[in-house]
Amino acid sequence: MFFSDENLELLNSIMYPKRAEAGSYLYWEGDRADKLYFIKKGRVKITKTSGNGSRITLYMFHTGDLFGQIDPFYDAAQSFDAEVLEDSEFGVIQRKDLEVLLWQHGDLAIDFMKWMAAMQRMTQTKFRDLMLFGKPGALCSLLIRLSNSYGKPGQDQEIKISKRINNTELGEMIGATRESVNRMLSDMRKENVVEIDQGYVVIKDLEYLKNVCNCENCPKEICRV
């Protein structure tokens, strides 16, 4: 988290509660961007629709995450869709209330700038992976991000991703088809880089993945799904 306990408490003081059911949307691309959402319980998927109509999953936010596209000083529009993946509870921050806090508390304004910079860097690195290193590089980067978000240490430095994610979902995260993901994972299994254990991905050679995508060893707060 990018906010101190004191500043998080300040933000909490202006939040109003909201519940949302699985399958609903908090906002759509083009909606007015005038709110932030703090997840008190649940999960949210942030997606972008490409020019050909396909959807790319950019983020997976969880309990304790703050997200939303907002500029405190001028009107903006949402660039992404926010889909609720499970019944969830949120604290919602209105832009007008946030503006007052930022003017009153300089240390909160600094933390807020850090959070905005981190969100921007997360977006930049994900688009970089998609554009510069092809689908294999994007998949390797995604597996590293998944290991940082859900990885559990195993034997011989193996990392087991504790969340089941099928190949269709992996494809949505890198703008690839399920068939392409099947082929790439098959090639990695032949190289003994990954294996599939009862539906869970196990990373056996993390350095291989880092080399393919020219990993910059970003902090885990940035290198995550």
C-alpha positions as CSV (number, residue, x, y, z in Angstrom):
1,M,0.0,0.0,0.0
2,F,1.3,3.5,-0.9
3,F,-0.4,5.3,2.0
4,S,0.6,5.6,5.6
5,D,-1.8,4.3,8.3
6,E,-2.6,7.9,9.2
7,N,-3.4,8.9,5.6
8,L,-5.3,5.7,4.9
9,E,-7.5,6.7,7.9
10,L,-8.0,10.1,6.4
11,L,-9.2,8.5,3.2
12,N,-11.4,6.1,5.1
13,S,-13.1,9.1,6.7
14,I,-14.5,10.3,3.4
15,M,-15.5,6.9,2.0
16,Y,-19.1,5.9,1.6
17,P,-20.0,2.2,1.5
18,K,-21.0,0.4,-1.7
19,R,-21.8,-3.3,-2.4
20,A,-21.7,-4.9,-5.8
21,E,-22.6,-8.3,-7.0
22,A,-20.4,-10.7,-9.1
23,G,-20.8,-10.0,-12.8
24,S,-21.8,-6.3,-12.4
25,Y,-19.7,-3.3,-13.5
26,L,-18.5,-0.4,-11.4
27,Y,-17.9,1.7,-14.5
28,W,-17.5,1.5,-18.2
29,E,-15.0,3.0,-20.5
30,G,-16.1,6.6,-21.3
31,D,-17.9,7.1,-18.0
32,R,-17.1,10.1,-15.9
33,A,-13.9,9.4,-13.9
34,D,-14.8,11.1,-10.6
35,K,-14.4,8.3,-8.0
36,L,-11.9,6.0,-6.4
37,Y,-12.7,2.6,-5.0
38,F,-11.1,0.9,-2.0
39,I,-11.8,-2.8,-1.9
40,K,-12.9,-3.8,1.6
41,K,-13.8,-7.3,0.4
42,G,-13.8,-8.9,-3.0
43,R,-12.1,-8.8,-6.4
44,V,-12.3,-6.6,-9.5
45,K,-11.0,-7.0,-13.0
46,I,-10.0,-4.0,-15.1
47,T,-10.2,-4.5,-18.9
48,K,-9.6,-2.6,-22.1
49,T,-11.4,-3.2,-25.4
50,S,-9.1,-3.1,-28.4
51,G,-9.9,-1.7,-31.8
52,N,-10.9,-5.2,-33.1
53,G,-13.3,-5.7,-30.3
54,S,-11.1,-8.1,-28.2
55,R,-10.7,-7.5,-24.5
56,I,-7.5,-7.3,-22.6
57,T,-7.3,-7.8,-18.9
58,L,-5.0,-5.2,-17.4
59,Y,-5.4,-5.5,-13.6
60,M,-6.8,-7.8,-11.0
61,F,-7.5,-5.8,-7.8
62,H,-8.1,-7.5,-4.5
63,T,-9.0,-6.7,-0.9
64,G,-7.0,-3.8,0.4
65,D,-6.4,-2.3,-3.1
66,L,-7.3,1.3,-4.1
67,F,-8.1,1.8,-7.8
68,G,-9.8,4.1,-10.2
69,Q,-8.9,6.7,-12.8
70,I,-9.2,10.1,-11.4
71,D,-7.6,13.6,-11.6
72,P,-8.3,15.8,-8.7
73,F,-8.2,19.0,-10.7
74,Y,-10.1,18.5,-13.9
75,D,-12.9,16.3,-15.4
76,A,-11.7,13.1,-17.0
77,A,-13.3,10.0,-18.6
78,Q,-12.7,6.3,-17.7
79,S,-10.3,4.5,-20.0
80,F,-11.2,1.0,-18.8
81,D,-14.1,-1.2,-17.7
82,A,-14.3,-2.4,-14.1
83,E,-16.0,-5.8,-13.7
84,V,-16.8,-7.2,-10.2
85,L,-15.6,-10.8,-10.1
86,E,-17.3,-11.8,-6.8
87,D,-19.7,-10.2,-4.4
88,S,-17.7,-7.3,-3.1
89,E,-17.7,-4.4,-0.6
90,F,-16.1,-1.0,-1.4
91,G,-15.3,2.3,0.1
92,V,-16.0,5.0,-2.5
93,I,-14.2,8.3,-2.6
94,Q,-15.7,11.2,-4.4
95,R,-13.4,13.6,-6.3
96,K,-14.8,16.7,-4.6
97,D,-14.1,15.2,-1.1
98,L,-10.6,14.1,-2.1
99,E,-9.8,17.6,-3.3
100,V,-10.5,19.0,0.1
101,L,-8.3,16.5,1.9
102,L,-5.4,17.0,-0.5
103,W,-5.5,20.7,0.0
104,Q,-5.6,20.3,3.7
105,H,-3.0,17.6,4.2
106,G,0.3,17.9,2.3
107,D,1.6,14.5,3.3
108,L,-1.5,12.9,2.0
109,A,-1.0,14.7,-1.3
110,I,2.5,13.3,-1.5
111,D,1.2,9.7,-0.9
112,F,-1.5,10.3,-3.5
113,M,1.1,11.3,-6.1
114,K,3.1,8.2,-5.3
115,W,0.0,6.1,-5.8
116,M,-0.8,7.8,-9.1
117,A,2.8,7.3,-10.3
118,A,2.7,3.6,-9.4
119,M,-0.5,3.1,-11.2
120,Q,0.9,4.8,-14.3
121,R,4.0,2.7,-14.2
122,M,2.0,-0.5,-13.9
123,T,0.1,0.5,-17.0
124,Q,3.2,1.4,-18.9
125,T,5.0,-1.8,-18.1
126,K,2.1,-3.9,-19.1
127,F,1.7,-2.2,-22.5
128,R,5.5,-2.4,-22.9
129,D,5.4,-6.1,-22.4
130,L,2.6,-6.5,-25.0
131,M,4.3,-4.2,-27.6
132,L,8.0,-4.9,-27.3
133,F,8.5,-8.6,-26.5
134,G,5.8,-10.3,-28.4
135,K,3.3,-12.8,-27.1
136,P,6.0,-15.1,-25.6
137,G,7.6,-12.2,-23.7
138,A,4.2,-11.0,-22.5
139,L,3.3,-14.5,-21.3
140,C,6.6,-14.8,-19.4
141,S,6.0,-11.3,-17.8
142,L,2.5,-12.4,-16.9
143,L,3.7,-15.5,-15.2
144,I,6.2,-13.5,-13.2
145,R,3.4,-11.1,-12.1
146,L,1.2,-14.0,-11.2
147,S,4.1,-15.5,-9.1
148,N,4.4,-12.2,-7.2
149,S,0.6,-12.0,-6.6
150,Y,-0.2,-15.6,-5.9
151,G,3.1,-17.5,-5.8
152,K,3.8,-20.1,-3.0
153,P,7.3,-21.5,-2.6
154,G,7.7,-25.2,-3.4
155,Q,10.6,-27.7,-3.7
156,D,13.8,-26.8,-5.5
157,Q,13.0,-23.1,-5.8
158,E,9.7,-23.9,-7.6
159,I,6.9,-21.4,-7.3
160,K,3.3,-22.6,-7.4
161,I,0.7,-20.1,-8.5
162,S,-2.0,-20.8,-6.0
163,K,-4.9,-19.4,-8.1
164,R,-6.3,-21.5,-10.9
165,I,-6.2,-19.5,-14.2
166,N,-7.2,-21.2,-17.4
167,N,-5.5,-20.6,-20.8
168,T,-8.4,-18.4,-22.0
169,E,-7.9,-16.1,-19.0
170,L,-4.2,-16.0,-19.6
171,G,-4.8,-15.1,-23.2
172,E,-7.1,-12.2,-22.2
173,M,-4.3,-10.8,-20.0
174,I,-1.8,-10.7,-22.9
175,G,-4.1,-10.2,-25.9
176,A,-3.6,-13.7,-27.3
177,T,-5.9,-16.6,-28.2
178,R,-6.2,-19.7,-26.0
179,E,-4.6,-21.7,-28.7
180,S,-1.5,-19.5,-28.7
181,V,-1.2,-19.8,-25.0
182,N,-1.5,-23.6,-25.3
183,R,1.4,-23.7,-27.7
184,M,3.6,-21.3,-25.7
185,L,3.0,-23.2,-22.4
186,S,3.7,-26.5,-24.2
187,D,7.0,-25.1,-25.4
188,M,7.9,-24.0,-21.9
189,R,7.0,-27.4,-20.5
190,K,9.4,-29.0,-23.0
191,E,12.1,-26.6,-21.8
192,N,11.3,-27.6,-18.1
193,V,10.4,-24.0,-17.4
194,V,6.8,-24.6,-16.1
195,E,4.6,-27.5,-15.4
196,I,0.8,-27.8,-14.8
197,D,-0.1,-29.6,-11.5
198,Q,-3.8,-30.4,-11.2
199,G,-4.7,-27.1,-13.0
200,Y,-2.2,-25.0,-11.2
201,V,0.8,-23.5,-12.9
202,V,4.2,-24.3,-11.3
203,I,7.2,-22.1,-12.3
204,K,10.4,-24.2,-12.3
205,D,12.8,-21.7,-13.9
206,L,12.0,-18.1,-13.0
207,E,15.3,-16.8,-14.5
208,Y,14.3,-18.2,-17.9
209,L,11.1,-16.1,-17.7
210,K,13.0,-13.0,-16.7
211,N,15.5,-13.4,-19.5
212,V,12.7,-13.7,-22.2
213,C,10.9,-10.5,-21.1
214,N,14.0,-8.5,-20.2
215,C,12.8,-8.3,-16.6
216,E,13.7,-5.0,-14.9
217,N,13.2,-6.5,-11.4
218,C,10.5,-3.9,-10.5
219,P,9.1,-3.9,-6.9
220,K,6.3,-6.4,-6.3
221,E,3.9,-3.4,-5.8
222,I,4.4,-2.7,-9.5
223,C,5.1,-6.2,-10.9
224,R,1.7,-7.7,-10.1
225,V,-1.5,-8.6,-11.9
